[in-house]
């Protein structure tokens, strides 16, 4: 009877060891991220054109393209509908340009918009300001919660507007 019990214990211990050897223990945080940087540049101007005209001009002091996403520092962006669009950080994903930190839109002479976050859709030409903004148009000052600017139709729509507007005397 002693021999059968020893045999069972040996088989049991070997089964436990076999299972322990097949289990892989790893720390998921320790796994290194695979390097996917496709492009890195400094002080670069990019001009987007089609067969007829210049579509946009982008300038950045530093940029990196990683896994299809372009990130640009100190972005300056020009189109036919936008005189100048500036931001400390810009991220281009597909047709959307995400702008963060000190975003300034110069629409025309004497017409400027200031905010912290905005999204510009290159395909539709619509700029969505997703954080509180300040607009200065000559002497007129306007504050609001959100803003939508259609660069093709030159129309601005804003929410929760608080403004000081000077009108011409008649």
C-alpha positions in Angstrom: 0.0 0.0 0.0 2.9 2.3 0.7 4.2 1.8 -2.8 0.9 2.9 -4.4 0.8 6.1 -2.3 4.4 7.0 -3.3 3.6 6.3 -6.9 0.5 8.6 -6.7 2.5 11.4 -5.1 5.2 11.2 -7.7 2.7 11.4 -10.6 0.9 14.2 -8.8 4.1 16.3 -8.3 5.2 15.7 -11.9 1.7 16.9 -13.2 2.1 20.1 -11.1 5.6 20.7 -12.4 4.5 20.1 -16.0 1.6 22.6 -15.6 3.9 25.1 -13.9 6.4 24.9 -16.8 3.7 25.7 -19.4 2.5 28.9 -17.7 4.2 32.0 -18.9 4.5 34.7 -16.3 5.1 38.2 -17.6 4.7 41.8 -16.6 2.6 43.6 -19.2 3.9 47.0 -18.1 7.5 45.9 -18.7 6.9 45.1 -22.4 8.6 47.8 -24.4 6.5 49.8 -27.0 7.6 49.0 -30.6 9.2 52.0 -32.3 7.0 53.2 -35.2 8.4 56.6 -35.9 8.0 57.2 -39.7 9.2 60.8 -39.9 10.9 63.4 -37.7 11.6 67.0 -38.7 12.5 70.5 -37.4 11.7 74.0 -38.8 9.8 72.7 -41.8 7.2 74.2 -44.1 4.8 71.8 -45.8 2.7 73.0 -48.8 -0.3 70.9 -49.9 -1.2 71.4 -53.5 -3.5 70.0 -56.1 -3.3 70.4 -59.9 -4.8 73.9 -59.8 -3.8 75.7 -56.6 -2.2 75.6 -53.2 -4.6 74.0 -50.7 -2.7 74.8 -47.4 0.6 75.8 -46.0 1.8 74.3 -42.6 4.8 75.4 -40.7 6.2 73.8 -37.5 9.3 74.1 -35.4 9.3 70.3 -34.6 7.2 67.5 -35.8 7.0 63.7 -35.7 4.9 61.2 -37.6 4.2 58.1 -35.6 1.8 55.3 -36.7 0.2 57.6 -39.3 -0.4 60.5 -36.8 1.5 63.7 -37.4 2.2 65.8 -34.3 3.6 69.4 -34.8 4.9 71.9 -32.2 4.4 75.6 -32.7 2.1 75.1 -35.6 1.2 77.8 -38.2 -1.5 76.9 -40.8 -2.8 78.9 -43.8 -5.5 78.2 -46.3 -7.7 80.3 -48.6 -10.3 80.7 -45.9 -7.9 81.1 -43.0 -5.4 83.9 -42.9 -3.4 82.3 -40.0 -4.2 79.6 -37.5 -1.6 79.1 -34.8 -1.2 76.7 -31.8 1.5 75.4 -29.5 0.6 71.8 -30.4 -1.1 70.4 -33.4 -2.1 66.8 -34.2 -3.2 65.7 -37.7 -5.2 62.5 -37.9 -6.7 61.9 -41.3 -8.5 65.1 -42.3 -8.8 66.5 -38.8 -6.3 68.9 -37.3 -6.5 69.0 -33.5 -5.1 72.2 -32.0 -4.1 72.6 -28.4 -2.7 75.4 -26.2 -2.7 79.1 -27.2 -4.8 78.6 -30.3 -5.1 81.8 -32.3 -7.2 82.3 -35.5 -6.5 85.5 -37.5 -9.5 85.6 -39.8 -8.8 89.0 -41.4 -7.2 92.3 -40.4 -8.5 93.2 -36.9 -10.4 90.0 -36.4 -8.8 87.5 -34.0 -10.1 84.5 -32.0 -8.3 83.1 -28.9 -8.9 79.7 -27.3 -7.1 76.7 -25.8 -8.6 73.8 -27.9 -10.0 73.6 -31.4 -10.5 71.0 -34.2 -10.2 72.0 -37.9 -11.7 69.6 -40.5 -9.7 70.1 -43.7 -12.3 68.4 -45.9 -15.3 70.5 -44.8 -13.4 73.7 -43.9 -15.0 73.9 -40.5 -13.2 75.1 -37.4 -14.8 73.9 -34.1 -13.6 75.7 -31.0 -14.3 73.3 -28.2 -13.3 75.4 -25.2 -14.2 78.9 -24.1 -13.0 81.6 -26.5 -12.3 85.3 -26.8 -12.9 87.2 -30.1 -11.6 90.7 -30.8 -12.9 92.5 -33.9 -11.6 96.0 -34.0 -13.0 97.5 -30.7 -15.6 94.8 -30.3 -14.9 92.1 -27.7 -16.8 88.8 -27.5 -16.5 85.9 -25.1 -18.3 82.5 -25.6 -18.4 78.8 -24.7 -18.0 77.3 -28.1 -17.6 78.5 -31.7 -18.1 77.0 -35.2 -16.5 78.8 -38.1 -17.2 77.8 -41.7 -14.2 79.0 -43.6 -15.9 78.4 -47.0 -19.1 80.4 -46.3 -17.3 82.8 -43.9 -20.0 82.3 -41.2 -19.4 82.1 -37.5 -21.8 80.5 -34.9 -21.1 80.8 -31.2 -22.8 79.7 -28.0 -23.2 81.5 -24.6 -22.0 84.7 -26.0 -21.1 87.7 -23.9 -20.1 90.7 -26.0 -19.3 94.4 -26.0 -20.3 95.8 -29.4 -19.7 99.3 -30.7 -22.0 100.4 -33.4 -21.8 103.4 -35.8 -23.9 106.4 -34.8 -26.6 107.5 -37.2 
